[in-house]
């Protein structure tokens, strides 16, 4: 259920979301998170991330916000990795020349080249800011280039499928044939602007001005939300008529090769091991580009032969739209998390192998009530049950909607 906005949430501390330099101490070592600009990841970055993950004894991981996660790091190793990933004069790099990462999640329609430049400008406007909480999520969606909506008029496009607008972002900017529209916490504000990057940054500025101690837009009370919108009135125009935009689906996965030169693949449970990373790097060295998605898939763009690329990745990732692994995700579980009540990923893999799990409802398996990594949208959370040894490996299912935790 959505959080009530009768009063503003009061936080006693700043959020502690991990980043490139601020790490989380897990049972298997330090955890660092790297936030790609709209999911963009180069061959060099992927090679470095996968190598660091392998040295820590774990696969490279995708998160529910399209970020990369490296586990099992020692302090000096983590610092060296962040230093090495810093790239001068590249607005889409994981870290800029000063070593600054993007302070919050920034996702974009992974198949769209239209949003590459706006995403880079939003990232440039965010780097180095300390007033932006790590829990904030910003999304840029393309409803102009999407093949599902190219032949539709502007009003029909307001209900086209979309992709990242269904991920529960705080600030979503949707680009249509009529300009850019602003959604806050999934609701169309009616505010429009010609420049998607400027609109996103204006909304972030309005949020940070009025957020108090809130981490997410959904935590604001009505007074703070009204103040946000009042700030935006001076830099935006009003929508026309009944042109109201609605969020897209929570799971817009389109696995397999496509005629537009793209290939979407699914690493099981968002884990990219060394052989998979090597195969992906070879495709990137051959001219393809890579985008990580918040539904824990990877989209390869610019492929001369997507079907041949799928063949090269066979056995390493899922490319079949009917795969039983589609829609399944999990927290890291025991033994890598000390709070987990079970080996969640092992139990889930056994369920898929037996044919009892997968292929229907979106499920996120977790080892405790914190439900870390729960994706946006409606999802069945399969939670480990506490108890004696006889209860180990027992789960209960709860349905949650719109909860995004990393």
C-alpha positions in Angstrom: 0.0 0.0 0.0 1.3 3.5 -0.7 2.5 5.5 2.2 0.1 8.0 3.7 1.0 11.6 3.1 -0.9 13.0 6.1 2.5 14.0 7.6 6.1 14.2 6.5 8.3 11.3 7.3 11.0 12.2 9.9 14.4 10.6 9.5 16.8 10.5 12.4 19.8 9.9 10.1 20.8 10.4 6.5 20.2 7.4 4.2 23.1 4.9 4.0 22.8 3.6 0.5 26.2 2.3 -0.7 28.0 4.0 -3.5 31.5 3.9 -5.1 33.1 5.3 -2.0 30.6 4.7 0.8 30.3 0.9 1.3 28.2 -1.5 3.2 29.9 -4.0 5.5 28.3 -7.4 4.7 29.2 -10.9 6.0 31.4 -11.5 3.0 33.2 -8.1 3.0 32.6 -4.6 1.8 29.9 -4.0 -0.8 30.3 -1.2 -3.3 27.6 0.1 -5.7 28.2 1.8 -9.0 25.4 3.7 -10.6 25.6 3.8 -14.4 24.3 6.9 -16.2 21.1 5.5 -17.7 22.5 2.0 -17.4 25.4 2.8 -19.8 28.5 0.6 -19.2 31.6 0.4 -21.3 33.8 -2.6 -22.0 36.5 -1.2 -19.8 34.1 -0.6 -16.9 32.6 -4.1 -17.2 36.0 -5.7 -17.3 37.1 -3.9 -14.2 33.9 -4.5 -12.2 33.8 -8.2 -13.1 37.5 -8.6 -12.2 37.0 -7.0 -8.8 33.9 -9.1 -8.2 35.8 -12.3 -9.0 38.6 -11.3 -6.7 36.0 -11.0 -3.9 34.7 -14.5 -4.6 31.3 -13.5 -5.9 29.7 -12.6 -9.3 29.1 -9.1 -10.4 25.5 -8.2 -9.5 22.7 -6.1 -11.1 20.4 -4.3 -8.7 16.7 -3.3 -8.9 17.7 0.2 -10.0 20.0 -0.8 -12.9 23.2 -0.4 -10.8 26.2 -2.6 -10.5 27.1 -4.2 -7.2 30.5 -5.6 -6.2 30.8 -7.8 -3.1 33.6 -9.1 -0.9 35.9 -6.1 -1.3 38.7 -5.2 1.1 39.0 -1.5 1.9 42.1 -0.8 -0.2 40.8 -2.9 -3.1 37.5 -0.9 -3.1 39.4 2.4 -3.1 41.6 1.2 -6.0 38.6 0.1 -8.0 36.9 3.5 -7.6 40.1 5.3 -8.6 40.6 3.2 -11.7 37.0 3.7 -12.8 37.4 7.5 -12.8 37.4 8.8 -16.4 38.0 12.5 -17.3 35.8 14.2 -19.9 33.2 11.4 -20.1 29.8 12.5 -18.8 28.5 9.0 -19.0 31.3 7.3 -17.0 30.6 5.6 -13.7 32.9 8.1 -12.0 34.1 11.4 -13.5 37.7 12.7 -13.5 37.3 13.9 -9.9 36.1 10.5 -8.8 32.5 11.7 -8.2 29.7 9.1 -8.8 26.0 9.8 -9.4 24.5 10.2 -5.9 21.2 8.4 -6.7 19.7 6.0 -9.2 19.4 7.4 -12.8 17.7 5.0 -15.2 16.7 5.6 -18.8 14.9 3.6 -21.6 17.6 1.1 -22.4 16.8 0.7 -26.1 16.7 4.4 -26.8 19.5 6.5 -28.1 17.3 9.6 -27.7 18.0 9.8 -24.0 21.8 9.2 -23.9 22.7 12.9 -24.0 19.9 14.1 -21.6 20.9 11.3 -19.1 24.5 12.5 -19.3 23.4 16.1 -18.6 21.3 15.0 -15.6 24.3 13.0 -14.2 26.6 16.1 -14.7 24.1 18.2 -12.7 24.0 15.6 -9.9 27.6 14.7 -9.4 29.1 16.1 -6.2 25.8 17.0 -4.6 25.4 16.1 -1.0 21.7 17.1 -0.7 20.4 14.3 -2.9 19.6 11.2 -0.9 20.8 7.9 -2.3 17.3 6.4 -2.1 16.0 8.9 -4.7 15.3 7.4 -8.1 15.2 9.4 -11.4 13.9 7.9 -14.6 14.0 9.1 -18.2 11.6 7.4 -20.6 11.3 7.6 -24.4 7.8 7.2 -25.9 8.8 8.7 -29.2 11.2 6.0 -30.5 9.5 3.1 -28.8 8.3 0.8 -31.6 5.0 0.2 -29.8 4.1 3.9 -30.2 5.7 5.2 -33.4 2.5 5.1 -35.4 0.2 6.5 -32.6 -0.8 10.1 -32.2 0.2 12.0 -29.1 -2.9 11.2 -27.0 -2.5 7.5 -27.8 1.1 7.6 -26.7 0.1 8.6 -23.2 -1.1 5.0 -22.8 1.7 3.3 -24.8 3.7 0.6 -23.0 6.7 2.6 -21.9 9.4 0.9 -19.8 11.2 2.7 -17.0 8.1 4.7 -15.8 6.9 1.5 -14.2 9.9 1.2 -11.9 8.6 3.3 -9.0 10.8 6.3 -9.6 10.5 9.4 -7.6 11.0 11.7 -10.6 10.1 10.4 -14.0 10.4 12.4 -17.2 8.6 11.0 -20.2 9.5 12.2 -23.7 6.7 12.2 -26.2 6.0 13.8 -29.5 4.6 16.8 -27.6 7.6 17.4 -25.4 8.6 16.1 -21.9 6.2 15.4 -19.1 6.9 15.1 -15.4 5.6 12.3 -13.1 6.2 12.4 -9.4 6.0 9.0 -7.6 4.2 7.7 -10.7 1.5 10.4 -11.0 1.4 12.9 -13.8 1.9 16.4 -12.5 0.7 18.1 -15.6 4.0 20.0 -15.8 5.7 20.0 -19.2 9.0 21.2 -20.6 10.9 21.1 -23.9 14.1 19.9 -22.3 13.9 16.5 -20.5 17.2 17.0 -18.6 16.2 20.5 -17.4 12.9 19.2 -16.3 14.4 16.4 -14.3 16.9 18.6 -12.6 14.3 21.2 -11.8 12.2 18.5 -10.1 15.2 17.2 -8.1 16.0 20.8 -7.0 12.3 21.3 -5.9 12.4 18.0 -4.0 15.7 18.8 -2.2 14.4 22.2 -1.2 11.3 20.9 0.5 12.1 17.3 1.5 13.2 18.0 5.1 14.5 14.6 6.1 12.5 12.6 3.6 14.4 10.2 1.3 11.6 9.6 -1.3 8.9 11.8 -2.9 6.3 9.4 -1.5 7.3 10.4 2.0 6.4 14.1 1.5 3.3 15.4 3.1 0.7 17.4 1.0 2.2 20.7 2.0 5.7 19.8 0.8 4.3 18.3 -2.4 2.4 21.5 -3.1 5.5 23.6 -2.5 7.4 21.4 -4.9 4.8 21.9 -7.6 4.7 25.7 -6.9 8.5 25.9 -7.5 8.1 24.0 -10.8 5.3 26.4 -12.0 7.9 29.0 -12.8 10.0 26.8 -15.1 7.3 24.5 -16.8 4.2 24.8 -18.8 0.8 23.1 -18.2 -0.2 20.0 -20.1 -2.9 20.4 -22.8 -6.4 18.9 -22.5 -6.6 15.3 -21.3 -3.1 14.4 -22.2 -2.5 12.5 -18.9 0.4 10.1 -18.8 0.4 6.8 -17.0 3.3 4.5 -15.8 4.2 1.6 -18.0 4.5 -2.1 -16.9 6.8 -3.2 -14.0 8.4 -5.9 -16.1 8.9 -4.7 -19.7 11.5 -7.4 -20.5 11.8 -8.3 -24.2 14.3 -11.2 -24.2 16.0 -12.2 -27.3 17.3 -10.5 -30.5 15.3 -7.8 -32.2 15.2 -6.3 -35.8 16.5 -3.0 -34.5 19.9 -4.4 -33.8 19.3 -4.9 -30.1 19.5 -8.0 -27.9 18.1 -8.3 -24.4 19.5 -11.0 -22.2 18.8 -12.1 -18.6 21.7 -13.1 -16.3 20.1 -15.5 -13.8 19.3 -13.6 -10.6 21.2 -10.6 -12.0 24.5 -12.4 -11.5 27.2 -11.8 -14.2 30.1 -14.2 -13.6 33.6 -14.0 -15.2 32.8 -16.1 -18.3 29.6 -14.1 -19.0 31.4 -10.8 -18.5 34.2 -11.9 -20.9 31.6 -12.8 -23.6 29.9 -9.4 -23.2 33.1 -7.5 -23.3 34.0 -9.2 -26.6 30.7 -8.0 -28.1 31.4 -4.5 -26.8 34.9 -4.5 -28.2 33.2 -5.4 -31.5 31.2 -2.2 -31.5 28.1 -2.9 -29.4 27.0 -0.8 -26.5 25.5 -2.1 -23.2 22.7 -0.8 -21.0 21.9 -2.3 -17.6 18.2 -2.3 -16.8 16.3 -2.0 -13.5 14.5 -5.3 -14.2 18.0 -6.9 -14.0 18.5 -7.6 -17.7 21.1 -6.3 -20.1 20.4 -4.6 -23.4 23.0 -4.8 -26.1 22.6 -2.1 -28.8 24.2 -1.6 -32.2 24.6 -5.3 -33.0 25.1 -6.2 -36.7 23.7 -9.6 -36.1 21.7 -9.9 -32.8 20.9 -13.5 -33.4 24.6 -14.4 -33.8 25.3 -12.5 -30.6 22.6 -14.5 -28.8 24.3 -17.7 -30.0 27.6 -16.5 -28.6 26.0 -15.9 -25.2 24.1 -19.2 -25.2 24.4 -21.1 -21.9 25.7 -18.0 -20.1 22.5 -16.0 -20.0 18.8 -16.4 -20.7 17.5 -15.2 -24.1 14.3 -17.2 -24.4 11.2 -15.1 -23.6 9.6 -18.3 -22.1 12.5 -18.9 -19.7 11.4 -19.9 -16.2 14.0 -17.5 -14.8 12.1 -14.5 -16.2 10.6 -12.4 -13.4 12.6 -14.1 -10.7 14.9 -12.2 -8.4 16.4 -12.7 -4.9 18.4 -11.0 -2.1 21.8 -12.4 -1.7 20.8 -14.7 1.2 23.1 -16.8 3.5 26.0 -17.2 3.8 26.9 -13.8 2.2 24.3 -12.0 4.4 24.4 -12.6 8.2 20.8 -11.6 8.6 19.4 -14.1 6.1 17.5 -17.1 7.5 18.3 -19.3 4.5 20.4 -19.9 1.4 17.8 -18.0 -0.6 19.4 -18.3 -4.0 20.2 -22.0 -3.6 16.6 -22.6 -2.6 15.2 -20.6 -5.5 17.5 -22.4 -8.0 16.3 -25.8 -6.6 12.7 -24.6 -7.1 13.3 -23.6 -10.7 15.1 -26.9 -11.4 12.2 -28.9 -10.0 9.7 -27.0 -12.2 7.7 -25.6 -9.2 9.0 -22.0 -9.5 9.1 -19.5 -12.3 7.3 -18.9 -15.5 4.3 -17.1 -14.2 4.0 -14.5 -11.4 6.9 -12.1 -10.7 8.6 -13.3 -7.5 11.4 -11.9 -5.3 12.8 -14.3 -2.8 14.3 -12.9 0.4 15.9 -14.3 3.6 14.3 -11.9 6.1 11.6 -9.2 6.5 13.9 -6.4 5.2 13.2 -7.7 1.7 16.3 -6.2 0.2 16.4 -5.8 -3.5 12.6 -5.9 -4.0 11.9 -4.6 -7.5 9.3 -1.8 -8.3 5.7 -2.6 -9.2 3.5 -5.5 -8.0 5.5 -8.5 -7.0 5.1 -11.6 -4.8 7.7 -11.5 -2.1 8.7 -15.0 -1.0 10.1 -14.6 2.5 12.1 -17.1 4.6 10.4 -18.1 7.8 12.2 -18.0 11.1 12.1 -21.2 13.3 14.0 -24.3 14.3 16.2 -26.4 12.0 13.1 -28.2 10.8 11.7 -24.9 9.5 14.9 -24.0 7.6 14.1 -23.5 3.9 10.5 -22.7 4.6 9.0 -19.6 3.0 5.8 -17.6 3.1 4.5 -15.4 0.3 3.3 -11.8 0.6 2.3 -9.5 -2.2 3.8 -6.0 -2.2 3.3 -3.1 -4.6 5.6 -0.3 -5.4 8.3 -1.1 -2.9 11.8 -0.5 -4.1 14.6 -1.4 -1.7 18.3 -1.8 -2.4 
